[in-house]
Structures are given as C-alpha cells and as structure tokens.
Amino acid sequence: MTKNFNTYIESPAVDYLRNLCLREGVLRHYDRYVDLHCKTAQQRYNDLISKHPDLFSLFPLKDIASFLNITQTHLSRLRKNI
C-alpha cells in the first residue's frame, strides 16, 4: 500500500494539480491584500456586493464588517449611502 501511495504522490498529474492549487491560493491572498491596502472601504463594499448580492441574508453584519476590515458602524453608513 505504501509503495502505491508514494507513486501516486510523485505522479506528474498530482504535482501539476498541487502547484495549480498553491498558485491559486497565493493569488487569492495577494488580491485580498491589495484590496485591503489599496481600495477604500466603499470600493471594497461595492465589490463585495456586486459579487455576492445576497450576502446580507447569509451572514451577520459583524462578520461582513470584519471581512471588509471596517467597523459595524462604518458598514451601516456605507449601506445607508447606497
């Protein structure tokens, strides 16, 4: 069993898939970092709502505010302005 498992792990297809997943994860984290440091709270909010319009029915405001890296009060102001 161990020999078959090692052969599977060293397979070029598995290696390719592992690298693809790693690259996608790194790119996702990089995009999140850039968004948090280069976009305004309003831009982050607008992007989030455009991608996930039903978000407020799925998660509490405190979690959405935390994801946007803003306070709940600021999130309420942003929602009020739209």
N, C-alpha and C positions, 0 to 999 in steps of 0.2 A: 504494500500500500504506500509506503514512504517513497519508494522509487517512482511510482506513477505520479504521486503528488509533486515531487520535485521536478519531474519532466513537465508537468502542467504549468508550474510556476515559471519555468525557464522558457516557455513557449514564446515565439515572436509575437503571436496574436495577443497573448496576455500582456506582454511587455508593452505593446502598442496601446492597448486599452488602458493600462495603468498610467502611461505617460499622458494620454489624452485626458483622463480624469484629473490628473495632477495639474496639467496646464489649464484646464477649465476652472479648477478651484482657485488657482493663483490669479487668473484673470478676473474672476468674480470678486475676490478680495481686493485686488488692485482698483477695480472700478468703484467698489464701495468706499475705499479710502479716498479716492479722488473726489467722489461725490460729497463726502463729509467735509472735505477741506477746501473745495473749490466752488461749491454751489451754495447759494443762500438757502435758508430754511424753506422759503417759499418755493424755490426751484425743486428742492428735494420732495416737498409735499406734492407739488404738481406732477412730478414724475411718478411718484408712488400711486397717486390717484388715477393717473392715466393708464398705468399698467394693471392696477387692481382696484377697479371702481367699487367693488363690494367689500372692501377691506374693513370698513367700519361696522359692518354687520357680523364680522367674524372675530374681531379682536377688540379688547378694551382700549380706551383712549390712552391709558398709561403705557401700554405696550407699543402702540403706534408712535407715541411721542418718544419713547425710549429708542425705537428703531431709527427715528429721524434725528436723534440726538438733540432734542429740544424739550422744554417743559410742557406739561399738560396745558398750562395757561397759554403758552405761545401757540400750541396746536389749536386751541379753541379760537384764538384770534385769527389764525390762518384760515380756519374753516368758516369763520364768520365773514371774512373778506371775499370769499368766493361766491 
